[in-house]
C-alpha cells in the first residue's frame, strides 16, 4: 500500500472556456491553482527548501521517530500517468471471478484482502466505473452499502472503528477500503493507519477470512 495520496489532483480549471493561461481563481471560476500551491509550499519551506516535519512527526499516531526530513515536493506532472486498468479490457478488478469475493449482489462485490494486519475489506461495483461515474441508483446503493459494511465490521469483537477510504490514484476501477481498527490501540487511530499497515505483521489468513465471512453474513442488504 502506498502513502495516502492528496485529496485533489491537478487539472484544467472548470468552466466553459478555460484558456491556456488561466487567471487567478475566483468565485465565478473556482479551481485548485497548482502554481499557487507550489509557490505556497516554497514560501513555507526552510532555507534547505524543505518543510518542517514537526507537526506530523510529533503526532501520537505517526509511526516513526527519530530525525526526519520532509521530501522536497516534486514539480507537478501533466498529464498524469495512466492508472492501472483505465479501460475495462485491462482491468484487474473486472477480471476477478465472483469466487474471489465474500459477498456479491447484482451491482456490487465485497472481498477481504489477506496479508494485512487488520481486517481489510474492499467494496467494488461490478461495472467498470469510478466514483464520479456512478449514476443516482448506484450512488444511493454505495451510500447504503458503505454504512452496512461499516456497521457489520464495527460489530466484530475487537474492532473499535471501521475506517473508510477511497483514493483512486492507483487503480481506475472504484474500490472502497474498509479497515477494522483494533480496539484500544490508540496509535492506530486516524489517518496514519495505512502507514502502520505497511509495517505491522499480517493477520493469520484464517482469521482474516473468518472476520470477512462474518461481515458478509451480517450485511443487511436487500437485493435490488
Ligand atoms: Zn474494471
py3Dmol code that shows the C-alpha trace and the ligand (Angstrom):
import py3Dmol

protein = """\
ATOM      1  CA  UNK A   1       0.000   0.000   0.000  1.00  0.00           C
ATOM      2  CA  UNK A   2       1.165   3.466  -0.650  1.00  0.00           C
ATOM      3  CA  UNK A   3       1.009   6.628   1.367  1.00  0.00           C
ATOM      4  CA  UNK A   4      -2.419   8.263   1.181  1.00  0.00           C
ATOM      5  CA  UNK A   5      -2.431  10.493  -1.868  1.00  0.00           C
ATOM      6  CA  UNK A   6      -3.618  14.076  -1.974  1.00  0.00           C
ATOM      7  CA  UNK A   7      -7.288  14.944  -1.853  1.00  0.00           C
ATOM      8  CA  UNK A   8      -7.278  16.712  -5.179  1.00  0.00           C
ATOM      9  CA  UNK A   9      -5.394  16.306  -8.410  1.00  0.00           C
ATOM     10  CA  UNK A  10      -4.086  18.883 -10.819  1.00  0.00           C
ATOM     11  CA  UNK A  11      -6.228  19.523 -13.838  1.00  0.00           C
ATOM     12  CA  UNK A  12      -7.559  22.183 -16.090  1.00  0.00           C
ATOM     13  CA  UNK A  13      -9.823  24.738 -14.470  1.00  0.00           C
ATOM     14  CA  UNK A  14     -13.541  24.031 -14.847  1.00  0.00           C
ATOM     15  CA  UNK A  15     -15.617  26.459 -16.822  1.00  0.00           C
ATOM     16  CA  UNK A  16     -16.972  26.859 -20.296  1.00  0.00           C
ATOM     17  CA  UNK A  17     -13.915  28.384 -21.966  1.00  0.00           C
ATOM     18  CA  UNK A  18     -10.737  27.771 -19.964  1.00  0.00           C
ATOM     19  CA  UNK A  19      -7.770  29.402 -21.605  1.00  0.00           C
ATOM     20  CA  UNK A  20      -4.223  28.058 -21.772  1.00  0.00           C
ATOM     21  CA  UNK A  21      -3.012  30.522 -19.113  1.00  0.00           C
ATOM     22  CA  UNK A  22      -5.915  30.869 -16.653  1.00  0.00           C
ATOM     23  CA  UNK A  23      -6.064  33.906 -14.445  1.00  0.00           C
ATOM     24  CA  UNK A  24      -6.472  33.907 -10.682  1.00  0.00           C
ATOM     25  CA  UNK A  25      -9.132  31.686  -9.186  1.00  0.00           C
ATOM     26  CA  UNK A  26     -12.353  33.489  -8.392  1.00  0.00           C
ATOM     27  CA  UNK A  27     -15.799  32.736  -7.054  1.00  0.00           C
ATOM     28  CA  UNK A  28     -17.007  32.587 -10.650  1.00  0.00           C
ATOM     29  CA  UNK A  29     -14.254  30.250 -11.859  1.00  0.00           C
ATOM     30  CA  UNK A  30     -13.109  28.265  -8.827  1.00  0.00           C
ATOM     31  CA  UNK A  31     -10.177  25.950  -9.293  1.00  0.00           C
ATOM     32  CA  UNK A  32      -7.306  24.448  -7.364  1.00  0.00           C
ATOM     33  CA  UNK A  33      -4.453  26.652  -8.527  1.00  0.00           C
ATOM     34  CA  UNK A  34      -1.463  24.305  -8.729  1.00  0.00           C
ATOM     35  CA  UNK A  35       1.045  27.054  -9.469  1.00  0.00           C
ATOM     36  CA  UNK A  36      -0.052  28.957  -6.359  1.00  0.00           C
ATOM     37  CA  UNK A  37       0.009  25.689  -4.413  1.00  0.00           C
ATOM     38  CA  UNK A  38       3.657  25.101  -5.326  1.00  0.00           C
ATOM     39  CA  UNK A  39       4.529  28.709  -4.529  1.00  0.00           C
ATOM     40  CA  UNK A  40       2.928  28.389  -1.068  1.00  0.00           C
ATOM     41  CA  UNK A  41       4.998  25.291  -0.371  1.00  0.00           C
ATOM     42  CA  UNK A  42       8.191  27.051  -1.424  1.00  0.00           C
ATOM     43  CA  UNK A  43       7.371  30.021   0.805  1.00  0.00           C
ATOM     44  CA  UNK A  44       6.688  27.753   3.789  1.00  0.00           C
ATOM     45  CA  UNK A  45       9.904  25.747   3.343  1.00  0.00           C
ATOM     46  CA  UNK A  46      13.087  26.431   5.260  1.00  0.00           C
ATOM     47  CA  UNK A  47      16.424  27.546   3.771  1.00  0.00           C
ATOM     48  CA  UNK A  48      17.071  23.969   2.618  1.00  0.00           C
ATOM     49  CA  UNK A  49      13.845  24.002   0.601  1.00  0.00           C
ATOM     50  CA  UNK A  50      12.174  21.517   2.915  1.00  0.00           C
ATOM     51  CA  UNK A  51       9.127  21.752   5.165  1.00  0.00           C
ATOM     52  CA  UNK A  52       9.374  21.050   8.891  1.00  0.00           C
ATOM     53  CA  UNK A  53       8.275  17.529   9.890  1.00  0.00           C
ATOM     54  CA  UNK A  54       7.292  18.652  13.380  1.00  0.00           C
ATOM     55  CA  UNK A  55       3.523  18.766  13.006  1.00  0.00           C
ATOM     56  CA  UNK A  56       3.407  15.225  11.628  1.00  0.00           C
ATOM     57  CA  UNK A  57       6.364  13.688  13.437  1.00  0.00           C
ATOM     58  CA  UNK A  58       5.160  14.782  16.874  1.00  0.00           C
ATOM     59  CA  UNK A  59       1.695  13.284  16.422  1.00  0.00           C
ATOM     60  CA  UNK A  60       0.868  10.260  18.593  1.00  0.00           C
ATOM     61  CA  UNK A  61      -0.404   8.344  15.577  1.00  0.00           C
ATOM     62  CA  UNK A  62       2.732   8.843  13.442  1.00  0.00           C
ATOM     63  CA  UNK A  63       4.568   5.501  13.177  1.00  0.00           C
ATOM     64  CA  UNK A  64       8.158   6.783  13.032  1.00  0.00           C
ATOM     65  CA  UNK A  65      10.523   8.607  15.385  1.00  0.00           C
ATOM     66  CA  UNK A  66      13.996   9.988  15.200  1.00  0.00           C
ATOM     67  CA  UNK A  67      15.464  12.608  12.896  1.00  0.00           C
ATOM     68  CA  UNK A  68      13.189  13.072   9.908  1.00  0.00           C
ATOM     69  CA  UNK A  69      13.473  15.084   6.750  1.00  0.00           C
ATOM     70  CA  UNK A  70      10.461  16.047   4.643  1.00  0.00           C
ATOM     71  CA  UNK A  71      10.855  15.227   0.959  1.00  0.00           C
ATOM     72  CA  UNK A  72      11.005  18.107  -1.413  1.00  0.00           C
ATOM     73  CA  UNK A  73       7.740  18.484  -3.285  1.00  0.00           C
ATOM     74  CA  UNK A  74       8.356  17.390  -6.858  1.00  0.00           C
ATOM     75  CA  UNK A  75       7.161  19.545  -9.728  1.00  0.00           C
ATOM     76  CA  UNK A  76       3.609  18.877 -10.993  1.00  0.00           C
ATOM     77  CA  UNK A  77       3.300  16.272 -13.765  1.00  0.00           C
ATOM     78  CA  UNK A  78       0.782  16.959 -16.507  1.00  0.00           C
ATOM     79  CA  UNK A  79      -0.704  14.969 -17.941  1.00  0.00           C
ATOM     80  CA  UNK A  80      -0.588  12.479 -15.126  1.00  0.00           C
ATOM     81  CA  UNK A  81       0.426   8.894 -15.912  1.00  0.00           C
ATOM     82  CA  UNK A  82      -2.401   6.455 -16.542  1.00  0.00           C
ATOM     83  CA  UNK A  83      -3.637   4.414 -13.598  1.00  0.00           C
ATOM     84  CA  UNK A  84      -3.787   0.626 -13.605  1.00  0.00           C
ATOM     85  CA  UNK A  85      -6.806  -0.651 -15.522  1.00  0.00           C
ATOM     86  CA  UNK A  86      -8.022   2.584 -17.043  1.00  0.00           C
ATOM     87  CA  UNK A  87     -10.018   0.536 -19.562  1.00  0.00           C
ATOM     88  CA  UNK A  88     -12.209  -2.439 -18.706  1.00  0.00           C
ATOM     89  CA  UNK A  89     -10.265  -4.655 -21.089  1.00  0.00           C
ATOM     90  CA  UNK A  90      -7.095  -4.455 -18.986  1.00  0.00           C
ATOM     91  CA  UNK A  91      -8.742  -4.030 -15.567  1.00  0.00           C
ATOM     92  CA  UNK A  92      -7.612  -6.425 -12.837  1.00  0.00           C
ATOM     93  CA  UNK A  93     -10.808  -5.939 -10.825  1.00  0.00           C
ATOM     94  CA  UNK A  94     -13.138  -6.636 -13.749  1.00  0.00           C
ATOM     95  CA  UNK A  95     -11.247  -9.876 -14.443  1.00  0.00           C
ATOM     96  CA  UNK A  96     -11.670 -11.297 -10.925  1.00  0.00           C
ATOM     97  CA  UNK A  97     -14.243 -14.101 -10.681  1.00  0.00           C
ATOM     98  CA  UNK A  98     -17.085 -13.978  -8.164  1.00  0.00           C
ATOM     99  CA  UNK A  99     -15.362 -16.785  -6.258  1.00  0.00           C
ATOM    100  CA  UNK A 100     -12.744 -14.221  -5.165  1.00  0.00           C
ATOM    101  CA  UNK A 101     -15.420 -12.319  -3.283  1.00  0.00           C
ATOM    102  CA  UNK A 102     -17.101 -12.952   0.052  1.00  0.00           C
ATOM    103  CA  UNK A 103     -20.346 -11.366  -0.992  1.00  0.00           C
ATOM    104  CA  UNK A 104     -21.848 -10.316  -4.315  1.00  0.00           C
ATOM    105  CA  UNK A 105     -25.056  -8.671  -5.500  1.00  0.00           C
ATOM    106  CA  UNK A 106     -26.355  -7.598  -8.875  1.00  0.00           C
ATOM    107  CA  UNK A 107     -24.208  -4.466  -8.909  1.00  0.00           C
ATOM    108  CA  UNK A 108     -21.597  -4.845  -6.124  1.00  0.00           C
ATOM    109  CA  UNK A 109     -18.919  -7.191  -4.852  1.00  0.00           C
ATOM    110  CA  UNK A 110     -17.145  -7.299  -1.462  1.00  0.00           C
ATOM    111  CA  UNK A 111     -13.881  -9.117  -0.738  1.00  0.00           C
ATOM    112  CA  UNK A 112     -11.394  -9.480   2.097  1.00  0.00           C
ATOM    113  CA  UNK A 113      -7.735  -8.733   1.468  1.00  0.00           C
ATOM    114  CA  UNK A 114      -5.343 -11.091   3.187  1.00  0.00           C
ATOM    115  CA  UNK A 115      -1.818 -10.148   4.241  1.00  0.00           C
ATOM    116  CA  UNK A 116      -2.926  -7.074   6.211  1.00  0.00           C
ATOM    117  CA  UNK A 117      -2.502  -6.519   9.932  1.00  0.00           C
ATOM    118  CA  UNK A 118      -6.134  -5.529  10.443  1.00  0.00           C
ATOM    119  CA  UNK A 119      -9.338  -6.776   8.788  1.00  0.00           C
ATOM    120  CA  UNK A 120      -9.310  -5.111   5.358  1.00  0.00           C
ATOM    121  CA  UNK A 121     -12.341  -5.271   3.069  1.00  0.00           C
ATOM    122  CA  UNK A 122     -12.826  -3.836  -0.377  1.00  0.00           C
ATOM    123  CA  UNK A 123     -16.168  -2.913  -1.959  1.00  0.00           C
ATOM    124  CA  UNK A 124     -16.330  -2.555  -5.741  1.00  0.00           C
ATOM    125  CA  UNK A 125     -19.038  -2.053  -8.351  1.00  0.00           C
ATOM    126  CA  UNK A 126     -19.403  -4.908 -10.816  1.00  0.00           C
ATOM    127  CA  UNK A 127     -19.277  -2.473 -13.706  1.00  0.00           C
ATOM    128  CA  UNK A 128     -16.039  -0.759 -14.690  1.00  0.00           C
ATOM    129  CA  UNK A 129     -16.835   2.581 -13.075  1.00  0.00           C
ATOM    130  CA  UNK A 130     -15.033   5.177 -10.999  1.00  0.00           C
ATOM    131  CA  UNK A 131     -16.700   7.122  -8.206  1.00  0.00           C
ATOM    132  CA  UNK A 132     -17.806  10.070 -10.318  1.00  0.00           C
ATOM    133  CA  UNK A 133     -19.214   7.667 -12.949  1.00  0.00           C
ATOM    134  CA  UNK A 134     -21.903   6.264 -10.627  1.00  0.00           C
ATOM    135  CA  UNK A 135     -25.476   7.074 -11.591  1.00  0.00           C
ATOM    136  CA  UNK A 136     -28.044   8.057  -8.976  1.00  0.00           C
ATOM    137  CA  UNK A 137     -29.088   4.478  -8.310  1.00  0.00           C
ATOM    138  CA  UNK A 138     -25.523   3.285  -7.837  1.00  0.00           C
ATOM    139  CA  UNK A 139     -24.671   6.329  -5.713  1.00  0.00           C
ATOM    140  CA  UNK A 140     -27.564   5.582  -3.364  1.00  0.00           C
ATOM    141  CA  UNK A 141     -26.538   1.945  -3.148  1.00  0.00           C
ATOM    142  CA  UNK A 142     -22.928   2.879  -2.406  1.00  0.00           C
ATOM    143  CA  UNK A 143     -24.038   5.100   0.457  1.00  0.00           C
ATOM    144  CA  UNK A 144     -26.272   2.422   1.948  1.00  0.00           C
ATOM    145  CA  UNK A 145     -23.682  -0.320   1.445  1.00  0.00           C
ATOM    146  CA  UNK A 146     -20.908   1.754   2.985  1.00  0.00           C
ATOM    147  CA  UNK A 147     -22.998   2.139   6.114  1.00  0.00           C
ATOM    148  CA  UNK A 148     -23.922  -1.557   6.118  1.00  0.00           C
ATOM    149  CA  UNK A 149     -20.318  -2.772   5.751  1.00  0.00           C
ATOM    150  CA  UNK A 150     -19.035  -0.330   8.376  1.00  0.00           C
ATOM    151  CA  UNK A 151     -21.791  -1.386  10.777  1.00  0.00           C
ATOM    152  CA  UNK A 152     -21.056  -5.086  10.279  1.00  0.00           C
ATOM    153  CA  UNK A 153     -17.297  -4.558  10.655  1.00  0.00           C
ATOM    154  CA  UNK A 154     -17.698  -2.484  13.813  1.00  0.00           C
ATOM    155  CA  UNK A 155     -19.821  -5.299  15.277  1.00  0.00           C
ATOM    156  CA  UNK A 156     -16.828  -7.678  15.155  1.00  0.00           C
ATOM    157  CA  UNK A 157     -15.402  -8.065  18.690  1.00  0.00           C
ATOM    158  CA  UNK A 158     -12.024  -6.333  18.878  1.00  0.00           C
ATOM    159  CA  UNK A 159     -12.825  -3.833  16.145  1.00  0.00           C
ATOM    160  CA  UNK A 160     -13.233  -0.325  17.529  1.00  0.00           C
ATOM    161  CA  UNK A 161     -13.863   1.539  14.284  1.00  0.00           C
ATOM    162  CA  UNK A 162     -14.324   0.941  10.590  1.00  0.00           C
ATOM    163  CA  UNK A 163     -12.103   3.339   8.658  1.00  0.00           C
ATOM    164  CA  UNK A 164     -13.477   4.011   5.172  1.00  0.00           C
ATOM    165  CA  UNK A 165     -11.248   5.278   2.363  1.00  0.00           C
ATOM    166  CA  UNK A 166     -11.461   5.983  -1.331  1.00  0.00           C
ATOM    167  CA  UNK A 167      -8.280   7.213  -3.030  1.00  0.00           C
ATOM    168  CA  UNK A 168      -8.447   6.004  -6.606  1.00  0.00           C
ATOM    169  CA  UNK A 169      -4.959   7.078  -7.647  1.00  0.00           C
ATOM    170  CA  UNK A 170      -3.644   3.540  -8.153  1.00  0.00           C
ATOM    171  CA  UNK A 171      -6.362   1.515  -9.904  1.00  0.00           C
ATOM    172  CA  UNK A 172      -9.093   3.089 -12.014  1.00  0.00           C
ATOM    173  CA  UNK A 173     -11.916   0.692 -11.038  1.00  0.00           C
ATOM    174  CA  UNK A 174     -13.700   2.149  -7.985  1.00  0.00           C
ATOM    175  CA  UNK A 175     -12.665   0.371  -4.798  1.00  0.00           C
ATOM    176  CA  UNK A 176     -13.677   1.452  -1.309  1.00  0.00           C
ATOM    177  CA  UNK A 177     -11.378   0.381   1.524  1.00  0.00           C
ATOM    178  CA  UNK A 178     -12.698  -0.667   4.940  1.00  0.00           C
ATOM    179  CA  UNK A 179     -10.127  -1.133   7.717  1.00  0.00           C
ATOM    180  CA  UNK A 180     -11.138  -2.587  11.103  1.00  0.00           C
ATOM    181  CA  UNK A 181      -9.127  -0.501  13.575  1.00  0.00           C
ATOM    182  CA  UNK A 182      -8.140  -2.646  16.583  1.00  0.00           C
ATOM    183  CA  UNK A 183      -9.737  -1.617  19.882  1.00  0.00           C
ATOM    184  CA  UNK A 184      -7.531   0.152  22.363  1.00  0.00           C
ATOM    185  CA  UNK A 185      -4.562   0.599  20.050  1.00  0.00           C
ATOM    186  CA  UNK A 186      -4.707   4.358  20.135  1.00  0.00           C
ATOM    187  CA  UNK A 187      -1.693   4.907  17.893  1.00  0.00           C
ATOM    188  CA  UNK A 188      -3.623   3.194  15.085  1.00  0.00           C
ATOM    189  CA  UNK A 189      -6.383   5.791  15.212  1.00  0.00           C
ATOM    190  CA  UNK A 190      -6.810   8.143  12.321  1.00  0.00           C
ATOM    191  CA  UNK A 191      -5.058   8.809   9.081  1.00  0.00           C
ATOM    192  CA  UNK A 192      -1.746   7.008   9.744  1.00  0.00           C
ATOM    193  CA  UNK A 193      -3.315   3.543   9.904  1.00  0.00           C
ATOM    194  CA  UNK A 194      -2.463   2.795   6.228  1.00  0.00           C
ATOM    195  CA  UNK A 195       1.192   3.590   7.000  1.00  0.00           C
ATOM    196  CA  UNK A 196       1.141   1.304  10.033  1.00  0.00           C
ATOM    197  CA  UNK A 197      -0.281  -1.438   7.793  1.00  0.00           C
ATOM    198  CA  UNK A 198       2.905  -1.363   5.719  1.00  0.00           C
ATOM    199  CA  UNK A 199       4.841  -2.123   8.922  1.00  0.00           C
ATOM    200  CA  UNK A 200       2.750  -4.438  11.102  1.00  0.00           C
ATOM    201  CA  UNK A 201       2.716  -8.236  10.652  1.00  0.00           C
ATOM    202  CA  UNK A 202      -0.352  -9.618   8.908  1.00  0.00           C
ATOM    203  CA  UNK A 203      -3.378 -11.252  10.477  1.00  0.00           C
ATOM    204  CA  UNK A 204      -3.329 -15.013  10.000  1.00  0.00           C
ATOM    205  CA  UNK A 205      -5.187 -15.724   6.764  1.00  0.00           C
ATOM    206  CA  UNK A 206      -7.795 -17.879   8.511  1.00  0.00           C
ATOM    207  CA  UNK A 207      -8.576 -15.067  10.979  1.00  0.00           C
ATOM    208  CA  UNK A 208      -8.969 -12.521   8.187  1.00  0.00           C
ATOM    209  CA  UNK A 209     -11.184 -14.894   6.246  1.00  0.00           C
ATOM    210  CA  UNK A 210     -13.357 -15.685   9.274  1.00  0.00           C
ATOM    211  CA  UNK A 211     -13.887 -11.991  10.018  1.00  0.00           C
ATOM    212  CA  UNK A 212     -14.677 -11.293   6.369  1.00  0.00           C
ATOM    213  CA  UNK A 213     -17.250 -14.053   6.261  1.00  0.00           C
ATOM    214  CA  UNK A 214     -18.787 -12.781   9.485  1.00  0.00           C
ATOM    215  CA  UNK A 215     -19.125  -9.318   7.948  1.00  0.00           C
ATOM    216  CA  UNK A 216     -20.622 -10.729   4.754  1.00  0.00           C
ATOM    217  CA  UNK A 217     -23.196 -12.742   6.677  1.00  0.00           C
ATOM    218  CA  UNK A 218     -24.090  -9.761   8.846  1.00  0.00           C
ATOM    219  CA  UNK A 219     -24.542  -7.492   5.843  1.00  0.00           C
ATOM    220  CA  UNK A 220     -28.150  -6.358   5.686  1.00  0.00           C
ATOM    221  CA  UNK A 221     -28.711  -5.703   2.031  1.00  0.00           C
ATOM    222  CA  UNK A 222     -31.984  -6.301   0.180  1.00  0.00           C
ATOM    223  CA  UNK A 223     -31.121  -7.449  -3.329  1.00  0.00           C
ATOM    224  CA  UNK A 224     -32.127  -4.872  -5.923  1.00  0.00           C
TER     225      UNK A 224
END
"""
ligand_1 = """\
1
ZN
Zn -12.826 -2.672 -14.009
"""
view = py3Dmol.view(width=600, height=400)
view.addModel(protein, "pdb")
view.setStyle({"model": 0}, {"cartoon": {"style": "trace"}})
view.addModel(ligand_1, "xyz")
view.setStyle({"model": 1}, {"stick": {}})
view.zoomTo()
view.show()
